[in-house]
Amino acid sequence: MKKLLTLLLMLCFFITNAQFEQGKIYLNDGSTKTGLIKERDLGGIKYKEKEESDVELYDHTSIDGYDITENGIVKYRYKKTENGFPQIMQIVRVGKINLYSIKVANRDITTGIRVNYSFIYFIEKDNVTTRVGKKLSKSDLELFNDCPSLIKKIKKKEFKKNDVYQIVNFYDMNCG
């Protein structure tokens, strides 16, 4: 019991002590700010120009997205999905169609402690962002109807329905 309590306290410390990272925010008015960014648990970000600066809070009402530039560039943008609510998504691939993802934590049902992460994918085509989940469904294949060669490869099982990135990449390189 003591070991479990110690582990939980350590996890809480690491979670609450997350650091700001170098980044750039894109404001809705088209301007940008470079500084330090920290993602908020309940959406949005905390921003400060320098370590000693005051914290400013931003969400979808004031920014289009942000880039974390600490260890390479990871880009995030707010996208409206079918339900009309803006959601922050990581840009996976930009092209004729765009691929976005959201990282989701899944807890182990038996212990409640172990956490596995998976990704839910979204495809943006013709300025419409569609949730496709972890793999493409039959209805999602309609997004690629203008690419018969891709549909043929999927039906022949050259691409599996969970090969979302490879399917989007093939579409961008060979279709549209």
C-alpha positions in Angstrom: 0.0 0.0 0.0 2.8 2.4 0.9 4.5 1.7 -2.5 1.3 2.4 -4.3 0.8 5.7 -2.4 4.4 6.7 -3.1 4.0 6.0 -6.8 0.8 8.0 -7.0 2.4 11.0 -5.3 5.4 10.8 -7.6 3.1 10.8 -10.6 1.1 13.8 -9.3 4.4 15.7 -8.8 5.5 15.0 -12.4 2.2 15.9 -13.9 1.8 19.1 -11.9 5.4 20.1 -12.4 5.3 20.0 -16.2 7.5 22.7 -17.7 6.8 25.4 -20.3 8.3 24.7 -23.7 9.5 27.0 -26.5 6.8 27.7 -29.0 4.9 30.0 -31.2 1.2 30.8 -31.0 -1.0 31.9 -33.9 -3.6 34.5 -32.9 -7.0 34.7 -34.6 -6.1 38.2 -36.0 -3.2 36.7 -38.0 -0.4 37.8 -35.8 2.0 35.5 -33.9 3.8 35.4 -30.6 7.0 33.5 -29.8 7.7 32.5 -26.2 7.0 29.7 -23.7 3.9 27.5 -23.9 2.3 25.0 -21.6 -0.8 23.0 -22.5 -3.6 23.2 -20.0 -5.3 20.0 -18.8 -8.8 21.3 -19.7 -8.0 22.8 -23.0 -6.1 25.8 -24.2 -2.6 26.9 -23.3 -0.7 29.0 -20.9 1.7 31.4 -22.6 4.5 33.7 -21.4 7.0 35.6 -23.4 9.9 34.9 -21.0 10.4 32.7 -17.9 9.8 35.7 -15.6 6.8 37.1 -17.6 3.2 36.9 -16.5 1.1 34.0 -17.7 -1.6 34.6 -20.4 -4.3 32.1 -21.1 -5.4 31.3 -24.6 -8.0 28.9 -26.2 -9.9 28.5 -29.4 -11.6 31.9 -29.0 -8.3 33.8 -29.3 -5.8 31.5 -31.2 -5.9 29.3 -34.3 -3.2 27.0 -32.9 0.4 26.8 -31.8 3.7 25.1 -32.5 5.9 23.5 -29.9 9.5 24.1 -31.1 11.5 22.7 -28.1 12.7 19.4 -29.7 11.8 19.7 -33.3 8.5 21.3 -34.4 5.1 19.8 -33.4 2.2 21.7 -34.8 -1.3 21.9 -33.3 -4.3 23.6 -34.8 -7.9 24.1 -33.7 -10.3 22.4 -36.1 -14.1 22.2 -36.1 -15.4 18.7 -36.4 -18.9 17.5 -37.4 -20.3 18.6 -34.1 -19.1 22.2 -34.8 -17.0 22.4 -31.6 -13.3 23.4 -32.2 -10.8 20.9 -30.9 -7.0 21.1 -30.8 -5.3 18.5 -33.0 -1.8 17.7 -33.9 -0.9 18.1 -37.6 0.3 14.8 -38.9 0.4 15.5 -42.6 -0.6 18.4 -44.8 -1.3 18.0 -48.5 -4.2 17.6 -50.9 -6.0 16.2 -47.9 -4.8 16.9 -44.3 -4.3 14.4 -41.5 -4.7 15.3 -37.9 -4.6 13.3 -34.7 -5.5 13.5 -31.0 -3.6 11.5 -28.4 -6.0 9.6 -26.1 -5.1 8.0 -22.8 -6.6 4.6 -22.1 -6.5 3.3 -18.5 -6.1 -0.4 -17.8 -9.5 -1.6 -16.6 -8.2 -4.1 -14.1 -5.7 -1.8 -12.2 -6.7 1.7 -13.3 -3.1 2.7 -13.1 -1.4 1.6 -16.3 -2.0 4.0 -19.1 -1.8 3.2 -22.8 -1.9 5.9 -25.5 -3.5 5.7 -28.9 -4.4 8.1 -31.6 -7.7 9.2 -33.0 -7.3 10.4 -36.6 -9.2 13.2 -38.5 -9.0 13.8 -42.2 -9.6 17.3 -43.6 -10.8 17.4 -47.2 -12.5 20.3 -49.0 -12.4 22.3 -45.7 -14.4 19.6 -43.8 -12.8 17.8 -40.9 -14.0 14.2 -40.5 -13.3 12.0 -37.6 -12.1 8.6 -38.8 -10.9 7.1 -35.5 -8.1 4.6 -35.2 -8.9 3.1 -38.6 -11.0 3.8 -41.6 -14.6 2.5 -41.8 -16.5 1.7 -45.0 -18.2 5.1 -44.8 -14.8 6.8 -44.5 -13.7 5.3 -47.8 -16.1 7.7 -49.5 -13.5 10.4 -48.8 -11.3 8.7 -51.4 -13.9 8.0 -54.1 -12.1 10.3 -56.5 -9.1 8.0 -56.4 -10.1 4.6 -57.9 -6.5 3.3 -57.7 -6.5 3.8 -53.9 -9.9 2.2 -53.4 -8.6 -0.8 -55.4 -5.5 -1.1 -53.2 -7.7 -1.1 -50.1 -10.1 -3.7 -51.4 -7.1 -5.9 -52.4 -5.8 -5.4 -48.9 -2.6 -3.8 -50.0 -3.5 -1.1 -47.5 -5.3 -2.1 -44.3 -8.0 0.2 -42.9 -5.7 1.0 -39.9 -2.9 2.2 -42.3 -4.4 5.7 -42.1 -1.2 7.6 -42.6 -0.1 5.5 -45.6 -3.5 5.8 -47.2 -3.5 9.6 -46.9 0.1 9.7 -48.2 -0.8 7.5 -51.2 -3.7 9.8 -51.9 -1.5 12.9 -51.8 1.1 11.4 -54.0 -1.1 9.7 -56.6 -4.6 11.2 -56.6 -6.7 14.4 -56.4 
